[in-house]
Amino acid sequence: MTQKIVMKVQMNCQKCQTKALTVAAEANGVNFVGLEGAEKDKVVVIGDGVDAAMLQSGFWVVGGGLCFSLVVVVAEPSGGWGLTCVSLF
């Protein structure tokens, strides 16, 4: 099942954004990684079978200016991306 995970992460500089995107891109099952939000403070991960808990631990290990705050997993319904919340950490 394809899922979209949105994580609000405190990133103080361009280097922190790069680290966050690298951690997300290295996770198993990831098809897309990007930044969202007016301040580019949300990391978006789309993929099949992506483990949100493993992403959380990856951000914890990176440290630096990264502070994990929120993960929302949204399942893709047959009609497109909806707001069906599967889990909230």
Gaussian input, Z-matrix of N, CA and C with variables (Angstrom, degrees):
# hf/3-21g

backbone

0 1
 N
 C     1     B1
 C     2     B2     1     A1
 N     3     B3     2     A2     1     D1
 C     4     B4     3     A3     2     D2
 C     5     B5     4     A4     3     D3
 N     6     B6     5     A5     4     D4
 C     7     B7     6     A6     5     D5
 C     8     B8     7     A7     6     D6
 N     9     B9     8     A8     7     D7
 C    10    B10     9     A9     8     D8
 C    11    B11    10    A10     9     D9
 N    12    B12    11    A11    10    D10
 C    13    B13    12    A12    11    D11
 C    14    B14    13    A13    12    D12
 N    15    B15    14    A14    13    D13
 C    16    B16    15    A15    14    D14
 C    17    B17    16    A16    15    D15
 N    18    B18    17    A17    16    D16
 C    19    B19    18    A18    17    D17
 C    20    B20    19    A19    18    D18
 N    21    B21    20    A20    19    D19
 C    22    B22    21    A21    20    D20
 C    23    B23    22    A22    21    D21
 N    24    B24    23    A23    22    D22
 C    25    B25    24    A24    23    D23
 C    26    B26    25    A25    24    D24
 N    27    B27    26    A26    25    D25
 C    28    B28    27    A27    26    D26
 C    29    B29    28    A28    27    D27
 N    30    B30    29    A29    28    D28
 C    31    B31    30    A30    29    D29
 C    32    B32    31    A31    30    D30
 N    33    B33    32    A32    31    D31
 C    34    B34    33    A33    32    D32
 C    35    B35    34    A34    33    D33
 N    36    B36    35    A35    34    D34
 C    37    B37    36    A36    35    D35
 C    38    B38    37    A37    36    D36
 N    39    B39    38    A38    37    D37
 C    40    B40    39    A39    38    D38
 C    41    B41    40    A40    39    D39
 N    42    B42    41    A41    40    D40
 C    43    B43    42    A42    41    D41
 C    44    B44    43    A43    42    D42
 N    45    B45    44    A44    43    D43
 C    46    B46    45    A45    44    D44
 C    47    B47    46    A46    45    D45
 N    48    B48    47    A47    46    D46
 C    49    B49    48    A48    47    D47
 C    50    B50    49    A49    48    D48
 N    51    B51    50    A50    49    D49
 C    52    B52    51    A51    50    D50
 C    53    B53    52    A52    51    D51
 N    54    B54    53    A53    52    D52
 C    55    B55    54    A54    53    D53
 C    56    B56    55    A55    54    D54
 N    57    B57    56    A56    55    D55
 C    58    B58    57    A57    56    D56
 C    59    B59    58    A58    57    D57
 N    60    B60    59    A59    58    D58
 C    61    B61    60    A60    59    D59
 C    62    B62    61    A61    60    D60
 N    63    B63    62    A62    61    D61
 C    64    B64    63    A63    62    D62
 C    65    B65    64    A64    63    D63
 N    66    B66    65    A65    64    D64
 C    67    B67    66    A66    65    D65
 C    68    B68    67    A67    66    D66
 N    69    B69    68    A68    67    D67
 C    70    B70    69    A69    68    D68
 C    71    B71    70    A70    69    D69
 N    72    B72    71    A71    70    D70
 C    73    B73    72    A72    71    D71
 C    74    B74    73    A73    72    D72
 N    75    B75    74    A74    73    D73
 C    76    B76    75    A75    74    D74
 C    77    B77    76    A76    75    D75
 N    78    B78    77    A77    76    D76
 C    79    B79    78    A78    77    D77
 C    80    B80    79    A79    78    D78
 N    81    B81    80    A80    79    D79
 C    82    B82    81    A81    80    D80
 C    83    B83    82    A82    81    D81
 N    84    B84    83    A83    82    D82
 C    85    B85    84    A84    83    D83
 C    86    B86    85    A85    84    D84
 N    87    B87    86    A86    85    D85
 C    88    B88    87    A87    86    D86
 C    89    B89    88    A88    87    D87
 N    90    B90    89    A89    88    D88
 C    91    B91    90    A90    89    D89
 C    92    B92    91    A91    90    D90
 N    93    B93    92    A92    91    D91
 C    94    B94    93    A93    92    D92
 C    95    B95    94    A94    93    D93
 N    96    B96    95    A95    94    D94
 C    97    B97    96    A96    95    D95
 C    98    B98    97    A97    96    D96
 N    99    B99    98    A98    97    D97
 C   100   B100    99    A99    98    D98
 C   101   B101   100   A100    99    D99
 N   102   B102   101   A101   100   D100
 C   103   B103   102   A102   101   D101
 C   104   B104   103   A103   102   D102
 N   105   B105   104   A104   103   D103
 C   106   B106   105   A105   104   D104
 C   107   B107   106   A106   105   D105
 N   108   B108   107   A107   106   D106
 C   109   B109   108   A108   107   D107
 C   110   B110   109   A109   108   D108
 N   111   B111   110   A110   109   D109
 C   112   B112   111   A111   110   D110
 C   113   B113   112   A112   111   D111
 N   114   B114   113   A113   112   D112
 C   115   B115   114   A114   113   D113
 C   116   B116   115   A115   114   D114
 N   117   B117   116   A116   115   D115
 C   118   B118   117   A117   116   D116
 C   119   B119   118   A118   117   D117
 N   120   B120   119   A119   118   D118
 C   121   B121   120   A120   119   D119
 C   122   B122   121   A121   120   D120
 N   123   B123   122   A122   121   D121
 C   124   B124   123   A123   122   D122
 C   125   B125   124   A124   123   D123
 N   126   B126   125   A125   124   D124
 C   127   B127   126   A126   125   D125
 C   128   B128   127   A127   126   D126
 N   129   B129   128   A128   127   D127
 C   130   B130   129   A129   128   D128
 C   131   B131   130   A130   129   D129
 N   132   B132   131   A131   130   D130
 C   133   B133   132   A132   131   D131
 C   134   B134   133   A133   132   D132
 N   135   B135   134   A134   133   D133
 C   136   B136   135   A135   134   D134
 C   137   B137   136   A136   135   D135
 N   138   B138   137   A137   136   D136
 C   139   B139   138   A138   137   D137
 C   140   B140   139   A139   138   D138
 N   141   B141   140   A140   139   D139
 C   142   B142   141   A141   140   D140
 C   143   B143   142   A142   141   D141
 N   144   B144   143   A143   142   D142
 C   145   B145   144   A144   143   D143
 C   146   B146   145   A145   144   D144
 N   147   B147   146   A146   145   D145
 C   148   B148   147   A147   146   D146
 C   149   B149   148   A148   147   D147
 N   150   B150   149   A149   148   D148
 C   151   B151   150   A150   149   D149
 C   152   B152   151   A151   150   D150
 N   153   B153   152   A152   151   D151
 C   154   B154   153   A153   152   D152
 C   155   B155   154   A154   153   D153
 N   156   B156   155   A155   154   D154
 C   157   B157   156   A156   155   D155
 C   158   B158   157   A157   156   D156
 N   159   B159   158   A158   157   D157
 C   160   B160   159   A159   158   D158
 C   161   B161   160   A160   159   D159
 N   162   B162   161   A161   160   D160
 C   163   B163   162   A162   161   D161
 C   164   B164   163   A163   162   D162
 N   165   B165   164   A164   163   D163
 C   166   B166   165   A165   164   D164
 C   167   B167   166   A166   165   D165
 N   168   B168   167   A167   166   D166
 C   169   B169   168   A168   167   D167
 C   170   B170   169   A169   168   D168
 N   171   B171   170   A170   169   D169
 C   172   B172   171   A171   170   D170
 C   173   B173   172   A172   171   D171
 N   174   B174   173   A173   172   D172
 C   175   B175   174   A174   173   D173
 C   176   B176   175   A175   174   D174
 N   177   B177   176   A176   175   D175
 C   178   B178   177   A177   176   D176
 C   179   B179   178   A178   177   D177
 N   180   B180   179   A179   178   D178
 C   181   B181   180   A180   179   D179
 C   182   B182   181   A181   180   D180
 N   183   B183   182   A182   181   D181
 C   184   B184   183   A183   182   D182
 C   185   B185   184   A184   183   D183
 N   186   B186   185   A185   184   D184
 C   187   B187   186   A186   185   D185
 C   188   B188   187   A187   186   D186
 N   189   B189   188   A188   187   D187
 C   190   B190   189   A189   188   D188
 C   191   B191   190   A190   189   D189
 N   192   B192   191   A191   190   D190
 C   193   B193   192   A192   191   D191
 C   194   B194   193   A193   192   D192
 N   195   B195   194   A194   193   D193
 C   196   B196   195   A195   194   D194
 C   197   B197   196   A196   195   D195
 N   198   B198   197   A197   196   D196
 C   199   B199   198   A198   197   D197
 C   200   B200   199   A199   198   D198
 N   201   B201   200   A200   199   D199
 C   202   B202   201   A201   200   D200
 C   203   B203   202   A202   201   D201
 N   204   B204   203   A203   202   D202
 C   205   B205   204   A204   203   D203
 C   206   B206   205   A205   204   D204
 N   207   B207   206   A206   205   D205
 C   208   B208   207   A207   206   D206
 C   209   B209   208   A208   207   D207
 N   210   B210   209   A209   208   D208
 C   211   B211   210   A210   209   D209
 C   212   B212   211   A211   210   D210
 N   213   B213   212   A212   211   D211
 C   214   B214   213   A213   212   D212
 C   215   B215   214   A214   213   D213
 N   216   B216   215   A215   214   D214
 C   217   B217   216   A216   215   D215
 C   218   B218   217   A217   216   D216
 N   219   B219   218   A218   217   D217
 C   220   B220   219   A219   218   D218
 C   221   B221   220   A220   219   D219
 N   222   B222   221   A221   220   D220
 C   223   B223   222   A222   221   D221
 C   224   B224   223   A223   222   D222
 N   225   B225   224   A224   223   D223
 C   226   B226   225   A225   224   D224
 C   227   B227   226   A226   225   D225
 N   228   B228   227   A227   226   D226
 C   229   B229   228   A228   227   D227
 C   230   B230   229   A229   228   D228
 N   231   B231   230   A230   229   D229
 C   232   B232   231   A231   230   D230
 C   233   B233   232   A232   231   D231
 N   234   B234   233   A233   232   D232
 C   235   B235   234   A234   233   D233
 C   236   B236   235   A235   234   D234
 N   237   B237   236   A236   235   D235
 C   238   B238   237   A237   236   D236
 C   239   B239   238   A238   237   D237
 N   240   B240   239   A239   238   D238
 C   241   B241   240   A240   239   D239
 C   242   B242   241   A241   240   D240
 N   243   B243   242   A242   241   D241
 C   244   B244   243   A243   242   D242
 C   245   B245   244   A244   243   D243
 N   246   B246   245   A245   244   D244
 C   247   B247   246   A246   245   D245
 C   248   B248   247   A247   246   D246
 N   249   B249   248   A248   247   D247
 C   250   B250   249   A249   248   D248
 C   251   B251   250   A250   249   D249
 N   252   B252   251   A251   250   D250
 C   253   B253   252   A252   251   D251
 C   254   B254   253   A253   252   D252
 N   255   B255   254   A254   253   D253
 C   256   B256   255   A255   254   D254
 C   257   B257   256   A256   255   D255
 N   258   B258   257   A257   256   D256
 C   259   B259   258   A258   257   D257
 C   260   B260   259   A259   258   D258
 N   261   B261   260   A260   259   D259
 C   262   B262   261   A261   260   D260
 C   263   B263   262   A262   261   D261
 N   264   B264   263   A263   262   D262
 C   265   B265   264   A264   263   D263
 C   266   B266   265   A265   264   D264

   B1=1.4427
   B2=1.5298
   B3=1.3138
   B4=1.4575
   B5=1.5170
   B6=1.3196
   B7=1.4556
   B8=1.5176
   B9=1.3165
   B10=1.4620
   B11=1.5161
   B12=1.3297
   B13=1.4596
   B14=1.5232
   B15=1.3301
   B16=1.4629
   B17=1.5225
   B18=1.3418
   B19=1.4569
   B20=1.5159
   B21=1.3177
   B22=1.4601
   B23=1.5222
   B24=1.3158
   B25=1.4592
   B26=1.5293
   B27=1.3250
   B28=1.4586
   B29=1.5277
   B30=1.3261
   B31=1.4605
   B32=1.5260
   B33=1.3216
   B34=1.4539
   B35=1.5198
   B36=1.3204
   B37=1.4618
   B38=1.5300
   B39=1.3227
   B40=1.4641
   B41=1.5259
   B42=1.3214
   B43=1.4664
   B44=1.5387
   B45=1.3282
   B46=1.4617
   B47=1.5220
   B48=1.3358
   B49=1.4646
   B50=1.5232
   B51=1.3300
   B52=1.4570
   B53=1.5287
   B54=1.3368
   B55=1.4615
   B56=1.5224
   B57=1.3348
   B58=1.4603
   B59=1.5284
   B60=1.3223
   B61=1.4563
   B62=1.5275
   B63=1.3256
   B64=1.4576
   B65=1.5232
   B66=1.3361
   B67=1.4704
   B68=1.5262
   B69=1.3317
   B70=1.4619
   B71=1.5310
   B72=1.3258
   B73=1.4680
   B74=1.5309
   B75=1.3197
   B76=1.4590
   B77=1.5255
   B78=1.3256
   B79=1.4730
   B80=1.5297
   B81=1.3147
   B82=1.4683
   B83=1.5180
   B84=1.3220
   B85=1.4529
   B86=1.5156
   B87=1.3326
   B88=1.4645
   B89=1.5290
   B90=1.3432
   B91=1.4604
   B92=1.5215
   B93=1.3350
   B94=1.4657
   B95=1.5165
   B96=1.3257
   B97=1.4606
   B98=1.5218
   B99=1.3098
   B100=1.4593
   B101=1.5163
   B102=1.3350
   B103=1.4586
   B104=1.5177
   B105=1.3291
   B106=1.4547
   B107=1.5062
   B108=1.3097
   B109=1.4556
   B110=1.5164
   B111=1.3210
   B112=1.4613
   B113=1.5262
   B114=1.3159
   B115=1.4680
   B116=1.5198
   B117=1.3429
   B118=1.4679
   B119=1.5264
   B120=1.3400
   B121=1.4599
   B122=1.5222
   B123=1.3437
   B124=1.4563
   B125=1.5207
   B126=1.3303
   B127=1.4574
   B128=1.5283
   B129=1.3314
   B130=1.4604
   B131=1.5209
   B132=1.3244
   B133=1.4570
   B134=1.5292
   B135=1.3335
   B136=1.4613
   B137=1.5151
   B138=1.3408
   B139=1.4541
   B140=1.5106
   B141=1.3140
   B142=1.4570
   B143=1.5178
   B144=1.3128
   B145=1.4562
   B146=1.5146
   B147=1.3132
   B148=1.4692
   B149=1.5218
   B150=1.3204
   B151=1.4646
   B152=1.5242
   B153=1.3350
   B154=1.4643
   B155=1.5295
   B156=1.3220
   B157=1.4599
   B158=1.5328
   B159=1.3399
   B160=1.4658
   B161=1.5290
   B162=1.3297
   B163=1.4638
   B164=1.5212
   B165=1.3262
   B166=1.4572
   B167=1.5204
   B168=1.3197
   B169=1.4640
   B170=1.5270
   B171=1.3314
   B172=1.4641
   B173=1.5137
   B174=1.3211
   B175=1.4678
   B176=1.5207
   B177=1.3252
   B178=1.4597
   B179=1.5290
   B180=1.3352
   B181=1.4672
   B182=1.5258
   B183=1.3335
   B184=1.4643
   B185=1.5157
   B186=1.3394
   B187=1.4593
   B188=1.5148
   B189=1.3158
   B190=1.4724
   B191=1.5064
   B192=1.2395
   B193=1.4645
   B194=1.5001
   B195=1.3329
   B196=1.4536
   B197=1.5240
   B198=1.3027
   B199=1.4561
   B200=1.5200
   B201=1.3156
   B202=1.4607
   B203=1.5195
   B204=1.3344
   B205=1.4467
   B206=1.5024
   B207=1.3349
   B208=1.4556
   B209=1.5188
   B210=1.3155
   B211=1.4666
   B212=1.5158
   B213=1.3161
   B214=1.4567
   B215=1.5209
   B216=1.3176
   B217=1.4604
   B218=1.5267
   B219=1.3153
   B220=1.4568
   B221=1.5139
   B222=1.3242
   B223=1.4591
   B224=1.5214
   B225=1.3291
   B226=1.4580
   B227=1.5191
   B228=1.3223
   B229=1.4586
   B230=1.5234
   B231=1.3092
   B232=1.4649
   B233=1.5214
   B234=1.3347
   B235=1.4615
   B236=1.5118
   B237=1.3081
   B238=1.4724
   B239=1.5153
   B240=1.3162
   B241=1.4566
   B242=1.5139
   B243=1.3083
   B244=1.4599
   B245=1.5120
   B246=1.2958
   B247=1.4555
   B248=1.5316
   B249=1.3203
   B250=1.4553
   B251=1.5264
   B252=1.3085
   B253=1.4589
   B254=1.5252
   B255=1.3155
   B256=1.4585
   B257=1.5202
   B258=1.3242
   B259=1.4629
   B260=1.5156
   B261=1.3046
   B262=1.4584
   B263=1.5144
   B264=1.3262
   B265=1.4723
   B266=1.5062
   A1=108.82
   A2=116.45
   A3=121.03
   A4=108.81
   A5=115.96
   A6=120.28
   A7=110.34
   A8=114.75
   A9=121.88
   A10=107.10
   A11=115.97
   A12=121.70
   A13=107.47
   A14=116.37
   A15=121.73
   A16=107.28
   A17=116.34
   A18=121.25
   A19=109.96
   A20=116.29
   A21=120.46
   A22=106.33
   A23=115.65
   A24=121.22
   A25=108.38
   A26=116.41
   A27=120.56
   A28=108.68
   A29=116.17
   A30=121.72
   A31=107.66
   A32=116.34
   A33=121.21
   A34=114.55
   A35=118.71
   A36=120.61
   A37=110.12
   A38=115.76
   A39=121.58
   A40=111.06
   A41=117.18
   A42=121.44
   A43=110.46
   A44=116.98
   A45=121.15
   A46=110.94
   A47=116.93
   A48=120.41
   A49=110.55
   A50=116.06
   A51=120.61
   A52=111.00
   A53=117.36
   A54=121.36
   A55=110.86
   A56=116.38
   A57=120.76
   A58=110.99
   A59=117.35
   A60=121.18
   A61=111.35
   A62=117.43
   A63=121.57
   A64=111.05
   A65=116.67
   A66=120.65
   A67=109.84
   A68=116.69
   A69=120.37
   A70=111.48
   A71=117.22
   A72=121.27
   A73=111.95
   A74=117.98
   A75=121.67
   A76=113.43
   A77=117.34
   A78=120.56
   A79=110.44
   A80=116.07
   A81=121.50
   A82=111.28
   A83=116.64
   A84=122.47
   A85=115.95
   A86=118.23
   A87=121.46
   A88=110.46
   A89=116.06
   A90=122.12
   A91=112.51
   A92=117.72
   A93=122.17
   A94=109.66
   A95=116.45
   A96=122.75
   A97=107.44
   A98=117.16
   A99=120.21
   A100=111.28
   A101=115.00
   A102=121.82
   A103=109.02
   A104=115.92
   A105=122.85
   A106=109.34
   A107=115.62
   A108=121.49
   A109=111.70
   A110=114.87
   A111=120.71
   A112=111.53
   A113=116.11
   A114=120.64
   A115=112.22
   A116=117.61
   A117=122.63
   A118=110.55
   A119=116.07
   A120=121.29
   A121=113.29
   A122=117.35
   A123=121.04
   A124=109.25
   A125=116.03
   A126=121.58
   A127=107.08
   A128=116.46
   A129=122.46
   A130=108.23
   A131=116.66
   A132=122.65
   A133=107.63
   A134=117.01
   A135=121.96
   A136=107.59
   A137=116.28
   A138=119.63
   A139=112.46
   A140=114.93
   A141=122.35
   A142=109.56
   A143=117.33
   A144=121.55
   A145=114.11
   A146=118.76
   A147=122.08
   A148=108.33
   A149=116.47
   A150=122.10
   A151=109.35
   A152=116.42
   A153=121.49
   A154=111.81
   A155=117.56
   A156=121.17
   A157=111.10
   A158=117.00
   A159=120.08
   A160=110.41
   A161=117.46
   A162=120.03
   A163=110.47
   A164=116.06
   A165=120.76
   A166=110.73
   A167=116.63
   A168=119.51
   A169=110.81
   A170=117.28
   A171=120.24
   A172=111.88
   A173=117.10
   A174=120.27
   A175=110.93
   A176=116.56
   A177=120.37
   A178=110.40
   A179=117.26
   A180=121.84
   A181=111.29
   A182=117.20
   A183=120.93
   A184=110.82
   A185=117.75
   A186=121.00
   A187=110.88
   A188=116.93
   A189=118.74
   A190=109.87
   A191=125.61
   A192=125.44
   A193=112.62
   A194=118.49
   A195=120.22
   A196=111.27
   A197=115.07
   A198=120.48
   A199=107.72
   A200=117.13
   A201=121.93
   A202=109.85
   A203=117.39
   A204=119.29
   A205=115.93
   A206=119.13
   A207=119.91
   A208=111.03
   A209=116.05
   A210=120.93
   A211=107.62
   A212=116.62
   A213=121.73
   A214=107.14
   A215=116.87
   A216=121.24
   A217=107.09
   A218=116.11
   A219=121.30
   A220=108.31
   A221=117.06
   A222=121.54
   A223=109.30
   A224=116.64
   A225=121.07
   A226=109.43
   A227=117.27
   A228=118.70
   A229=109.92
   A230=117.58
   A231=120.68
   A232=112.52
   A233=118.60
   A234=121.57
   A235=114.08
   A236=119.73
   A237=122.56
   A238=110.31
   A239=116.33
   A240=120.44
   A241=110.20
   A242=115.33
   A243=121.43
   A244=109.35
   A245=116.37
   A246=120.93
   A247=110.71
   A248=116.41
   A249=121.39
   A250=108.39
   A251=116.91
   A252=121.10
   A253=109.16
   A254=116.99
   A255=122.19
   A256=110.18
   A257=117.10
   A258=120.41
   A259=109.84
   A260=115.78
   A261=122.40
   A262=108.12
   A263=116.32
   A264=120.37
   A265=109.58
   D1=127.65
   D2=177.15
   D3=-73.39
   D4=137.21
   D5=179.24
   D6=-135.85
   D7=154.30
   D8=177.80
   D9=-116.77
   D10=124.14
   D11=-179.56
   D12=-114.61
   D13=126.22
   D14=178.66
   D15=-115.05
   D16=123.11
   D17=-178.93
   D18=-121.00
   D19=127.10
   D20=174.30
   D21=-87.93
   D22=119.33
   D23=-174.69
   D24=-129.37
   D25=134.63
   D26=176.89
   D27=-77.17
   D28=114.26
   D29=-179.71
   D30=-126.59
   D31=114.23
   D32=-173.29
   D33=-88.01
   D34=-13.43
   D35=-175.85
   D36=-153.97
   D37=173.59
   D38=179.41
   D39=-62.90
   D40=-36.57
   D41=179.55
   D42=-63.09
   D43=-38.63
   D44=178.42
   D45=-66.19
   D46=-38.67
   D47=177.18
   D48=-63.44
   D49=-41.83
   D50=179.00
   D51=-62.92
   D52=-43.12
   D53=178.35
   D54=-61.90
   D55=-43.18
   D56=-179.15
   D57=-62.96
   D58=-44.73
   D59=179.60
   D60=-65.84
   D61=-36.57
   D62=178.75
   D63=-65.15
   D64=-45.15
   D65=179.15
   D66=-60.86
   D67=-44.17
   D68=-178.76
   D69=-66.81
   D70=-39.49
   D71=-177.15
   D72=-68.89
   D73=-26.82
   D74=-178.16
   D75=-81.94
   D76=-8.46
   D77=-179.67
   D78=-70.68
   D79=150.60
   D80=179.42
   D81=-68.65
   D82=136.79
   D83=174.34
   D84=85.26
   D85=3.66
   D86=-176.64
   D87=-78.72
   D88=129.96
   D89=176.60
   D90=-106.60
   D91=-27.35
   D92=-177.27
   D93=-147.32
   D94=140.37
   D95=174.56
   D96=-135.55
   D97=136.18
   D98=178.86
   D99=-161.17
   D100=175.08
   D101=177.82
   D102=-110.65
   D103=145.71
   D104=-179.72
   D105=-134.14
   D106=167.12
   D107=175.24
   D108=96.42
   D109=158.19
   D110=-178.97
   D111=-61.39
   D112=-35.60
   D113=-178.79
   D114=-100.74
   D115=10.77
   D116=-177.74
   D117=53.37
   D118=44.79
   D119=-177.17
   D120=-106.63
   D121=7.31
   D122=178.99
   D123=-119.63
   D124=126.88
   D125=176.99
   D126=-95.56
   D127=127.05
   D128=-179.65
   D129=-108.44
   D130=127.93
   D131=178.62
   D132=-125.34
   D133=125.68
   D134=176.41
   D135=-120.41
   D136=133.01
   D137=179.38
   D138=-178.85
   D139=-178.62
   D140=179.37
   D141=-102.88
   D142=120.64
   D143=175.76
   D144=68.54
   D145=29.87
   D146=178.35
   D147=-74.23
   D148=132.02
   D149=-178.17
   D150=-92.44
   D151=109.76
   D152=-178.21
   D153=-63.27
   D154=-34.72
   D155=179.41
   D156=-66.08
   D157=-37.87
   D158=177.75
   D159=-67.82
   D160=-37.14
   D161=175.55
   D162=-62.01
   D163=-42.31
   D164=178.93
   D165=-59.07
   D166=-46.86
   D167=-179.35
   D168=-66.90
   D169=-32.38
   D170=176.46
   D171=-63.95
   D172=-40.86
   D173=177.60
   D174=-68.68
   D175=-33.56
   D176=178.74
   D177=-65.01
   D178=-41.26
   D179=-178.76
   D180=-67.37
   D181=-37.94
   D182=-177.61
   D183=-60.94
   D184=-41.29
   D185=179.87
   D186=62.88
   D187=-135.62
   D188=-179.23
   D189=66.66
   D190=-133.71
   D191=177.69
   D192=-90.68
   D193=10.51
   D194=-174.29
   D195=-87.25
   D196=128.67
   D197=177.32
   D198=-134.73
   D199=109.50
   D200=-177.14
   D201=-67.38
   D202=130.57
   D203=177.92
   D204=-122.04
   D205=-40.53
   D206=-170.31
   D207=-151.98
   D208=138.00
   D209=172.44
   D210=-129.53
   D211=127.44
   D212=174.23
   D213=-121.95
   D214=124.54
   D215=179.07
   D216=-103.96
   D217=123.61
   D218=-178.13
   D219=-119.17
   D220=122.88
   D221=179.12
   D222=-79.59
   D223=147.96
   D224=178.29
   D225=-88.81
   D226=110.96
   D227=175.41
   D228=-74.71
   D229=168.24
   D230=-176.48
   D231=-62.80
   D232=-24.19
   D233=-178.37
   D234=-89.24
   D235=-0.99
   D236=-178.47
   D237=126.76
   D238=-175.53
   D239=-177.63
   D240=-70.42
   D241=125.39
   D242=177.87
   D243=-115.34
   D244=-166.73
   D245=179.37
   D246=-115.26
   D247=34.82
   D248=177.63
   D249=-77.29
   D250=110.21
   D251=-177.37
   D252=-84.25
   D253=118.00
   D254=178.93
   D255=-83.92
   D256=-43.82
   D257=176.73
   D258=-155.14
   D259=153.90
   D260=-179.11
   D261=-134.92
   D262=121.23
   D263=-179.70
   D264=-98.38

